[in-house]
Amino acid sequence: MTIAYATEDYLGADDYIDVVRKSGLNRPVEDRGRVERYLKHSNLFVTAREDGRLIGFARSLTDFCFCCYLSDLAVDRAFQGKGIGKRLIEETRKAAGGAQTTTLLLSAPTAMTFYQGIKMPHADNCFLYRREK
């Protein structure tokens, strides 16, 4: 299995929706217009492809020098457990500015053990307003 990782300028809604559905990530993929809007306004996409086919991605919003919000991390279930998610995070951190940039993500309760397992630092000083829809 050869996985190619890349920073891409654009991620299409069809690819995004396909991988989200195959990953188990809870996103509003039934609302294509909303998906297209948040993809349009994101500015960092790191992808994992096998033979050109998208199998995982990290979608972020960043200024590339101080802060990065990693909003979506998704890997097709058929490829989970192979280090792809961890590598997508590493590549995102590198692309967003490396050690000078804070990378933040909010985990779904079902994904907490993944982030703990890769020893991603856990914050206790985070506050948030959750989406209401």
Chimera marker file (.cmm) of the C-alpha trace (Angstrom):
<marker_set name="trace">
<marker id="1" x="0.000" y="0.000" z="0.000" r="1" g="1" b="0" radius="0.5"/>
<marker id="2" x="1.538" y="3.286" z="-1.148" r="1" g="1" b="0" radius="0.5"/>
<marker id="3" x="-0.158" y="6.368" z="0.222" r="1" g="1" b="0" radius="0.5"/>
<marker id="4" x="0.618" y="9.789" z="-1.265" r="1" g="1" b="0" radius="0.5"/>
<marker id="5" x="0.200" y="12.746" z="1.079" r="1" g="1" b="0" radius="0.5"/>
<marker id="6" x="-0.203" y="16.232" z="-0.347" r="1" g="1" b="0" radius="0.5"/>
<marker id="7" x="-1.361" y="19.738" z="0.385" r="1" g="1" b="0" radius="0.5"/>
<marker id="8" x="-4.046" y="20.564" z="-2.148" r="1" g="1" b="0" radius="0.5"/>
<marker id="9" x="-5.623" y="23.894" z="-3.049" r="1" g="1" b="0" radius="0.5"/>
<marker id="10" x="-9.106" y="22.460" z="-3.342" r="1" g="1" b="0" radius="0.5"/>
<marker id="11" x="-11.172" y="19.514" z="-2.169" r="1" g="1" b="0" radius="0.5"/>
<marker id="12" x="-14.354" y="18.802" z="-4.120" r="1" g="1" b="0" radius="0.5"/>
<marker id="13" x="-17.659" y="18.136" z="-2.411" r="1" g="1" b="0" radius="0.5"/>
<marker id="14" x="-18.045" y="14.693" z="-4.024" r="1" g="1" b="0" radius="0.5"/>
<marker id="15" x="-14.682" y="13.457" z="-2.690" r="1" g="1" b="0" radius="0.5"/>
<marker id="16" x="-15.301" y="15.047" z="0.702" r="1" g="1" b="0" radius="0.5"/>
<marker id="17" x="-18.773" y="13.510" z="1.076" r="1" g="1" b="0" radius="0.5"/>
<marker id="18" x="-17.538" y="10.088" z="-0.067" r="1" g="1" b="0" radius="0.5"/>
<marker id="19" x="-14.728" y="9.910" z="2.499" r="1" g="1" b="0" radius="0.5"/>
<marker id="20" x="-16.839" y="11.370" z="5.302" r="1" g="1" b="0" radius="0.5"/>
<marker id="21" x="-19.466" y="8.680" z="4.723" r="1" g="1" b="0" radius="0.5"/>
<marker id="22" x="-16.805" y="5.955" z="4.622" r="1" g="1" b="0" radius="0.5"/>
<marker id="23" x="-15.037" y="7.262" z="7.735" r="1" g="1" b="0" radius="0.5"/>
<marker id="24" x="-17.863" y="7.561" z="10.239" r="1" g="1" b="0" radius="0.5"/>
<marker id="25" x="-17.217" y="11.291" z="10.766" r="1" g="1" b="0" radius="0.5"/>
<marker id="26" x="-20.441" y="13.080" z="11.680" r="1" g="1" b="0" radius="0.5"/>
<marker id="27" x="-20.837" y="15.964" z="9.232" r="1" g="1" b="0" radius="0.5"/>
<marker id="28" x="-23.961" y="17.388" z="7.513" r="1" g="1" b="0" radius="0.5"/>
<marker id="29" x="-23.182" y="15.722" z="4.162" r="1" g="1" b="0" radius="0.5"/>
<marker id="30" x="-26.874" y="15.567" z="3.261" r="1" g="1" b="0" radius="0.5"/>
<marker id="31" x="-26.753" y="19.380" z="2.935" r="1" g="1" b="0" radius="0.5"/>
<marker id="32" x="-24.499" y="19.668" z="-0.120" r="1" g="1" b="0" radius="0.5"/>
<marker id="33" x="-24.801" y="23.469" z="-0.260" r="1" g="1" b="0" radius="0.5"/>
<marker id="34" x="-23.456" y="23.777" z="3.276" r="1" g="1" b="0" radius="0.5"/>
<marker id="35" x="-20.613" y="21.368" z="2.492" r="1" g="1" b="0" radius="0.5"/>
<marker id="36" x="-19.687" y="23.404" z="-0.592" r="1" g="1" b="0" radius="0.5"/>
<marker id="37" x="-19.684" y="26.635" z="1.464" r="1" g="1" b="0" radius="0.5"/>
<marker id="38" x="-17.381" y="25.339" z="4.167" r="1" g="1" b="0" radius="0.5"/>
<marker id="39" x="-15.039" y="23.769" z="1.636" r="1" g="1" b="0" radius="0.5"/>
<marker id="40" x="-14.912" y="27.051" z="-0.307" r="1" g="1" b="0" radius="0.5"/>
<marker id="41" x="-13.899" y="28.997" z="2.796" r="1" g="1" b="0" radius="0.5"/>
<marker id="42" x="-11.325" y="26.535" z="4.128" r="1" g="1" b="0" radius="0.5"/>
<marker id="43" x="-7.732" y="27.296" z="3.255" r="1" g="1" b="0" radius="0.5"/>
<marker id="44" x="-5.726" y="24.158" z="4.044" r="1" g="1" b="0" radius="0.5"/>
<marker id="45" x="-6.455" y="20.673" z="2.734" r="1" g="1" b="0" radius="0.5"/>
<marker id="46" x="-4.035" y="17.834" z="3.393" r="1" g="1" b="0" radius="0.5"/>
<marker id="47" x="-4.956" y="14.651" z="1.587" r="1" g="1" b="0" radius="0.5"/>
<marker id="48" x="-4.051" y="10.980" z="1.597" r="1" g="1" b="0" radius="0.5"/>
<marker id="49" x="-4.540" y="9.178" z="-1.708" r="1" g="1" b="0" radius="0.5"/>
<marker id="50" x="-3.968" y="5.615" z="-2.819" r="1" g="1" b="0" radius="0.5"/>
<marker id="51" x="-3.490" y="5.360" z="-6.587" r="1" g="1" b="0" radius="0.5"/>
<marker id="52" x="-5.097" y="8.805" z="-6.931" r="1" g="1" b="0" radius="0.5"/>
<marker id="53" x="-8.219" y="7.874" z="-4.955" r="1" g="1" b="0" radius="0.5"/>
<marker id="54" x="-8.919" y="10.001" z="-1.878" r="1" g="1" b="0" radius="0.5"/>
<marker id="55" x="-8.871" y="7.834" z="1.266" r="1" g="1" b="0" radius="0.5"/>
<marker id="56" x="-8.370" y="10.500" z="3.926" r="1" g="1" b="0" radius="0.5"/>
<marker id="57" x="-8.055" y="14.216" z="4.502" r="1" g="1" b="0" radius="0.5"/>
<marker id="58" x="-7.559" y="16.964" z="7.056" r="1" g="1" b="0" radius="0.5"/>
<marker id="59" x="-9.467" y="20.214" z="6.459" r="1" g="1" b="0" radius="0.5"/>
<marker id="60" x="-8.314" y="23.342" z="8.277" r="1" g="1" b="0" radius="0.5"/>
<marker id="61" x="-8.579" y="27.102" z="8.597" r="1" g="1" b="0" radius="0.5"/>
<marker id="62" x="-5.263" y="28.810" z="9.288" r="1" g="1" b="0" radius="0.5"/>
<marker id="63" x="-3.185" y="31.986" z="8.990" r="1" g="1" b="0" radius="0.5"/>
<marker id="64" x="-0.058" y="29.800" z="8.401" r="1" g="1" b="0" radius="0.5"/>
<marker id="65" x="2.016" y="31.443" z="11.144" r="1" g="1" b="0" radius="0.5"/>
<marker id="66" x="0.155" y="31.585" z="14.470" r="1" g="1" b="0" radius="0.5"/>
<marker id="67" x="-3.018" y="29.501" z="14.573" r="1" g="1" b="0" radius="0.5"/>
<marker id="68" x="-4.667" y="26.599" z="12.804" r="1" g="1" b="0" radius="0.5"/>
<marker id="69" x="-8.076" y="25.074" z="13.459" r="1" g="1" b="0" radius="0.5"/>
<marker id="70" x="-8.125" y="21.510" z="12.148" r="1" g="1" b="0" radius="0.5"/>
<marker id="71" x="-11.843" y="21.157" z="11.621" r="1" g="1" b="0" radius="0.5"/>
<marker id="72" x="-12.124" y="17.742" z="9.940" r="1" g="1" b="0" radius="0.5"/>
<marker id="73" x="-9.963" y="14.652" z="10.055" r="1" g="1" b="0" radius="0.5"/>
<marker id="74" x="-11.421" y="11.710" z="8.146" r="1" g="1" b="0" radius="0.5"/>
<marker id="75" x="-9.995" y="8.391" z="6.984" r="1" g="1" b="0" radius="0.5"/>
<marker id="76" x="-11.959" y="5.735" z="5.110" r="1" g="1" b="0" radius="0.5"/>
<marker id="77" x="-12.702" y="2.895" z="7.590" r="1" g="1" b="0" radius="0.5"/>
<marker id="78" x="-10.993" y="0.408" z="5.241" r="1" g="1" b="0" radius="0.5"/>
<marker id="79" x="-7.714" y="2.299" z="5.852" r="1" g="1" b="0" radius="0.5"/>
<marker id="80" x="-8.049" y="3.185" z="9.543" r="1" g="1" b="0" radius="0.5"/>
<marker id="81" x="-5.460" y="1.847" z="11.977" r="1" g="1" b="0" radius="0.5"/>
<marker id="82" x="-2.577" y="2.319" z="9.525" r="1" g="1" b="0" radius="0.5"/>
<marker id="83" x="-1.228" y="5.656" z="10.809" r="1" g="1" b="0" radius="0.5"/>
<marker id="84" x="-2.911" y="7.750" z="8.122" r="1" g="1" b="0" radius="0.5"/>
<marker id="85" x="-4.799" y="10.038" z="10.530" r="1" g="1" b="0" radius="0.5"/>
<marker id="86" x="-1.652" y="10.682" z="12.557" r="1" g="1" b="0" radius="0.5"/>
<marker id="87" x="0.302" y="11.480" z="9.389" r="1" g="1" b="0" radius="0.5"/>
<marker id="88" x="-2.442" y="13.838" z="8.175" r="1" g="1" b="0" radius="0.5"/>
<marker id="89" x="-2.147" y="15.743" z="11.459" r="1" g="1" b="0" radius="0.5"/>
<marker id="90" x="1.657" y="15.888" z="11.139" r="1" g="1" b="0" radius="0.5"/>
<marker id="91" x="1.436" y="17.165" z="7.561" r="1" g="1" b="0" radius="0.5"/>
<marker id="92" x="-1.199" y="19.729" z="8.579" r="1" g="1" b="0" radius="0.5"/>
<marker id="93" x="1.023" y="21.044" z="11.355" r="1" g="1" b="0" radius="0.5"/>
<marker id="94" x="3.952" y="21.337" z="8.949" r="1" g="1" b="0" radius="0.5"/>
<marker id="95" x="1.899" y="23.117" z="6.274" r="1" g="1" b="0" radius="0.5"/>
<marker id="96" x="0.289" y="25.489" z="8.806" r="1" g="1" b="0" radius="0.5"/>
<marker id="97" x="3.610" y="26.849" z="10.070" r="1" g="1" b="0" radius="0.5"/>
<marker id="98" x="5.185" y="24.088" z="12.134" r="1" g="1" b="0" radius="0.5"/>
<marker id="99" x="6.282" y="24.767" z="15.690" r="1" g="1" b="0" radius="0.5"/>
<marker id="100" x="5.341" y="28.448" z="15.589" r="1" g="1" b="0" radius="0.5"/>
<marker id="101" x="1.665" y="27.660" z="14.966" r="1" g="1" b="0" radius="0.5"/>
<marker id="102" x="-0.879" y="26.371" z="17.482" r="1" g="1" b="0" radius="0.5"/>
<marker id="103" x="-2.962" y="23.599" z="15.948" r="1" g="1" b="0" radius="0.5"/>
<marker id="104" x="-6.339" y="23.091" z="17.621" r="1" g="1" b="0" radius="0.5"/>
<marker id="105" x="-9.002" y="20.494" z="17.011" r="1" g="1" b="0" radius="0.5"/>
<marker id="106" x="-12.184" y="19.576" z="18.807" r="1" g="1" b="0" radius="0.5"/>
<marker id="107" x="-12.696" y="15.849" z="19.103" r="1" g="1" b="0" radius="0.5"/>
<marker id="108" x="-15.947" y="13.973" z="18.838" r="1" g="1" b="0" radius="0.5"/>
<marker id="109" x="-16.448" y="11.868" z="21.984" r="1" g="1" b="0" radius="0.5"/>
<marker id="110" x="-16.015" y="8.694" z="19.921" r="1" g="1" b="0" radius="0.5"/>
<marker id="111" x="-12.592" y="9.820" z="18.658" r="1" g="1" b="0" radius="0.5"/>
<marker id="112" x="-11.020" y="10.754" z="22.001" r="1" g="1" b="0" radius="0.5"/>
<marker id="113" x="-9.137" y="7.456" z="22.304" r="1" g="1" b="0" radius="0.5"/>
<marker id="114" x="-7.536" y="8.016" z="18.874" r="1" g="1" b="0" radius="0.5"/>
<marker id="115" x="-6.074" y="11.385" z="19.909" r="1" g="1" b="0" radius="0.5"/>
<marker id="116" x="-5.002" y="10.012" z="23.272" r="1" g="1" b="0" radius="0.5"/>
<marker id="117" x="-3.421" y="7.037" z="21.506" r="1" g="1" b="0" radius="0.5"/>
<marker id="118" x="-1.261" y="9.227" z="19.258" r="1" g="1" b="0" radius="0.5"/>
<marker id="119" x="-0.373" y="11.261" z="22.353" r="1" g="1" b="0" radius="0.5"/>
<marker id="120" x="-1.767" y="14.527" z="21.019" r="1" g="1" b="0" radius="0.5"/>
<marker id="121" x="-1.600" y="17.101" z="23.815" r="1" g="1" b="0" radius="0.5"/>
<marker id="122" x="-4.901" y="17.699" z="25.589" r="1" g="1" b="0" radius="0.5"/>
<marker id="123" x="-5.966" y="21.259" z="26.493" r="1" g="1" b="0" radius="0.5"/>
<marker id="124" x="-7.799" y="22.217" z="29.638" r="1" g="1" b="0" radius="0.5"/>
<marker id="125" x="-8.133" y="25.907" z="28.794" r="1" g="1" b="0" radius="0.5"/>
<marker id="126" x="-10.550" y="25.674" z="25.907" r="1" g="1" b="0" radius="0.5"/>
<marker id="127" x="-13.962" y="27.339" z="25.787" r="1" g="1" b="0" radius="0.5"/>
<marker id="128" x="-16.522" y="27.102" z="23.023" r="1" g="1" b="0" radius="0.5"/>
<marker id="129" x="-19.998" y="27.803" z="21.803" r="1" g="1" b="0" radius="0.5"/>
<marker id="130" x="-21.338" y="24.635" z="20.157" r="1" g="1" b="0" radius="0.5"/>
<marker id="131" x="-23.275" y="24.608" z="16.889" r="1" g="1" b="0" radius="0.5"/>
<marker id="132" x="-27.001" y="24.686" z="17.439" r="1" g="1" b="0" radius="0.5"/>
<marker id="133" x="-27.727" y="23.010" z="14.098" r="1" g="1" b="0" radius="0.5"/>
<link id1="1" id2="2" r="1" g="1" b="0" radius="0.2"/>
<link id1="2" id2="3" r="1" g="1" b="0" radius="0.2"/>
<link id1="3" id2="4" r="1" g="1" b="0" radius="0.2"/>
<link id1="4" id2="5" r="1" g="1" b="0" radius="0.2"/>
<link id1="5" id2="6" r="1" g="1" b="0" radius="0.2"/>
<link id1="6" id2="7" r="1" g="1" b="0" radius="0.2"/>
<link id1="7" id2="8" r="1" g="1" b="0" radius="0.2"/>
<link id1="8" id2="9" r="1" g="1" b="0" radius="0.2"/>
<link id1="9" id2="10" r="1" g="1" b="0" radius="0.2"/>
<link id1="10" id2="11" r="1" g="1" b="0" radius="0.2"/>
<link id1="11" id2="12" r="1" g="1" b="0" radius="0.2"/>
<link id1="12" id2="13" r="1" g="1" b="0" radius="0.2"/>
<link id1="13" id2="14" r="1" g="1" b="0" radius="0.2"/>
<link id1="14" id2="15" r="1" g="1" b="0" radius="0.2"/>
<link id1="15" id2="16" r="1" g="1" b="0" radius="0.2"/>
<link id1="16" id2="17" r="1" g="1" b="0" radius="0.2"/>
<link id1="17" id2="18" r="1" g="1" b="0" radius="0.2"/>
<link id1="18" id2="19" r="1" g="1" b="0" radius="0.2"/>
<link id1="19" id2="20" r="1" g="1" b="0" radius="0.2"/>
<link id1="20" id2="21" r="1" g="1" b="0" radius="0.2"/>
<link id1="21" id2="22" r="1" g="1" b="0" radius="0.2"/>
<link id1="22" id2="23" r="1" g="1" b="0" radius="0.2"/>
<link id1="23" id2="24" r="1" g="1" b="0" radius="0.2"/>
<link id1="24" id2="25" r="1" g="1" b="0" radius="0.2"/>
<link id1="25" id2="26" r="1" g="1" b="0" radius="0.2"/>
<link id1="26" id2="27" r="1" g="1" b="0" radius="0.2"/>
<link id1="27" id2="28" r="1" g="1" b="0" radius="0.2"/>
<link id1="28" id2="29" r="1" g="1" b="0" radius="0.2"/>
<link id1="29" id2="30" r="1" g="1" b="0" radius="0.2"/>
<link id1="30" id2="31" r="1" g="1" b="0" radius="0.2"/>
<link id1="31" id2="32" r="1" g="1" b="0" radius="0.2"/>
<link id1="32" id2="33" r="1" g="1" b="0" radius="0.2"/>
<link id1="33" id2="34" r="1" g="1" b="0" radius="0.2"/>
<link id1="34" id2="35" r="1" g="1" b="0" radius="0.2"/>
<link id1="35" id2="36" r="1" g="1" b="0" radius="0.2"/>
<link id1="36" id2="37" r="1" g="1" b="0" radius="0.2"/>
<link id1="37" id2="38" r="1" g="1" b="0" radius="0.2"/>
<link id1="38" id2="39" r="1" g="1" b="0" radius="0.2"/>
<link id1="39" id2="40" r="1" g="1" b="0" radius="0.2"/>
<link id1="40" id2="41" r="1" g="1" b="0" radius="0.2"/>
<link id1="41" id2="42" r="1" g="1" b="0" radius="0.2"/>
<link id1="42" id2="43" r="1" g="1" b="0" radius="0.2"/>
<link id1="43" id2="44" r="1" g="1" b="0" radius="0.2"/>
<link id1="44" id2="45" r="1" g="1" b="0" radius="0.2"/>
<link id1="45" id2="46" r="1" g="1" b="0" radius="0.2"/>
<link id1="46" id2="47" r="1" g="1" b="0" radius="0.2"/>
<link id1="47" id2="48" r="1" g="1" b="0" radius="0.2"/>
<link id1="48" id2="49" r="1" g="1" b="0" radius="0.2"/>
<link id1="49" id2="50" r="1" g="1" b="0" radius="0.2"/>
<link id1="50" id2="51" r="1" g="1" b="0" radius="0.2"/>
<link id1="51" id2="52" r="1" g="1" b="0" radius="0.2"/>
<link id1="52" id2="53" r="1" g="1" b="0" radius="0.2"/>
<link id1="53" id2="54" r="1" g="1" b="0" radius="0.2"/>
<link id1="54" id2="55" r="1" g="1" b="0" radius="0.2"/>
<link id1="55" id2="56" r="1" g="1" b="0" radius="0.2"/>
<link id1="56" id2="57" r="1" g="1" b="0" radius="0.2"/>
<link id1="57" id2="58" r="1" g="1" b="0" radius="0.2"/>
<link id1="58" id2="59" r="1" g="1" b="0" radius="0.2"/>
<link id1="59" id2="60" r="1" g="1" b="0" radius="0.2"/>
<link id1="60" id2="61" r="1" g="1" b="0" radius="0.2"/>
<link id1="61" id2="62" r="1" g="1" b="0" radius="0.2"/>
<link id1="62" id2="63" r="1" g="1" b="0" radius="0.2"/>
<link id1="63" id2="64" r="1" g="1" b="0" radius="0.2"/>
<link id1="64" id2="65" r="1" g="1" b="0" radius="0.2"/>
<link id1="65" id2="66" r="1" g="1" b="0" radius="0.2"/>
<link id1="66" id2="67" r="1" g="1" b="0" radius="0.2"/>
<link id1="67" id2="68" r="1" g="1" b="0" radius="0.2"/>
<link id1="68" id2="69" r="1" g="1" b="0" radius="0.2"/>
<link id1="69" id2="70" r="1" g="1" b="0" radius="0.2"/>
<link id1="70" id2="71" r="1" g="1" b="0" radius="0.2"/>
<link id1="71" id2="72" r="1" g="1" b="0" radius="0.2"/>
<link id1="72" id2="73" r="1" g="1" b="0" radius="0.2"/>
<link id1="73" id2="74" r="1" g="1" b="0" radius="0.2"/>
<link id1="74" id2="75" r="1" g="1" b="0" radius="0.2"/>
<link id1="75" id2="76" r="1" g="1" b="0" radius="0.2"/>
<link id1="76" id2="77" r="1" g="1" b="0" radius="0.2"/>
<link id1="77" id2="78" r="1" g="1" b="0" radius="0.2"/>
<link id1="78" id2="79" r="1" g="1" b="0" radius="0.2"/>
<link id1="79" id2="80" r="1" g="1" b="0" radius="0.2"/>
<link id1="80" id2="81" r="1" g="1" b="0" radius="0.2"/>
<link id1="81" id2="82" r="1" g="1" b="0" radius="0.2"/>
<link id1="82" id2="83" r="1" g="1" b="0" radius="0.2"/>
<link id1="83" id2="84" r="1" g="1" b="0" radius="0.2"/>
<link id1="84" id2="85" r="1" g="1" b="0" radius="0.2"/>
<link id1="85" id2="86" r="1" g="1" b="0" radius="0.2"/>
<link id1="86" id2="87" r="1" g="1" b="0" radius="0.2"/>
<link id1="87" id2="88" r="1" g="1" b="0" radius="0.2"/>
<link id1="88" id2="89" r="1" g="1" b="0" radius="0.2"/>
<link id1="89" id2="90" r="1" g="1" b="0" radius="0.2"/>
<link id1="90" id2="91" r="1" g="1" b="0" radius="0.2"/>
<link id1="91" id2="92" r="1" g="1" b="0" radius="0.2"/>
<link id1="92" id2="93" r="1" g="1" b="0" radius="0.2"/>
<link id1="93" id2="94" r="1" g="1" b="0" radius="0.2"/>
<link id1="94" id2="95" r="1" g="1" b="0" radius="0.2"/>
<link id1="95" id2="96" r="1" g="1" b="0" radius="0.2"/>
<link id1="96" id2="97" r="1" g="1" b="0" radius="0.2"/>
<link id1="97" id2="98" r="1" g="1" b="0" radius="0.2"/>
<link id1="98" id2="99" r="1" g="1" b="0" radius="0.2"/>
<link id1="99" id2="100" r="1" g="1" b="0" radius="0.2"/>
<link id1="100" id2="101" r="1" g="1" b="0" radius="0.2"/>
<link id1="101" id2="102" r="1" g="1" b="0" radius="0.2"/>
<link id1="102" id2="103" r="1" g="1" b="0" radius="0.2"/>
<link id1="103" id2="104" r="1" g="1" b="0" radius="0.2"/>
<link id1="104" id2="105" r="1" g="1" b="0" radius="0.2"/>
<link id1="105" id2="106" r="1" g="1" b="0" radius="0.2"/>
<link id1="106" id2="107" r="1" g="1" b="0" radius="0.2"/>
<link id1="107" id2="108" r="1" g="1" b="0" radius="0.2"/>
<link id1="108" id2="109" r="1" g="1" b="0" radius="0.2"/>
<link id1="109" id2="110" r="1" g="1" b="0" radius="0.2"/>
<link id1="110" id2="111" r="1" g="1" b="0" radius="0.2"/>
<link id1="111" id2="112" r="1" g="1" b="0" radius="0.2"/>
<link id1="112" id2="113" r="1" g="1" b="0" radius="0.2"/>
<link id1="113" id2="114" r="1" g="1" b="0" radius="0.2"/>
<link id1="114" id2="115" r="1" g="1" b="0" radius="0.2"/>
<link id1="115" id2="116" r="1" g="1" b="0" radius="0.2"/>
<link id1="116" id2="117" r="1" g="1" b="0" radius="0.2"/>
<link id1="117" id2="118" r="1" g="1" b="0" radius="0.2"/>
<link id1="118" id2="119" r="1" g="1" b="0" radius="0.2"/>
<link id1="119" id2="120" r="1" g="1" b="0" radius="0.2"/>
<link id1="120" id2="121" r="1" g="1" b="0" radius="0.2"/>
<link id1="121" id2="122" r="1" g="1" b="0" radius="0.2"/>
<link id1="122" id2="123" r="1" g="1" b="0" radius="0.2"/>
<link id1="123" id2="124" r="1" g="1" b="0" radius="0.2"/>
<link id1="124" id2="125" r="1" g="1" b="0" radius="0.2"/>
<link id1="125" id2="126" r="1" g="1" b="0" radius="0.2"/>
<link id1="126" id2="127" r="1" g="1" b="0" radius="0.2"/>
<link id1="127" id2="128" r="1" g="1" b="0" radius="0.2"/>
<link id1="128" id2="129" r="1" g="1" b="0" radius="0.2"/>
<link id1="129" id2="130" r="1" g="1" b="0" radius="0.2"/>
<link id1="130" id2="131" r="1" g="1" b="0" radius="0.2"/>
<link id1="131" id2="132" r="1" g="1" b="0" radius="0.2"/>
<link id1="132" id2="133" r="1" g="1" b="0" radius="0.2"/>
</marker_set>
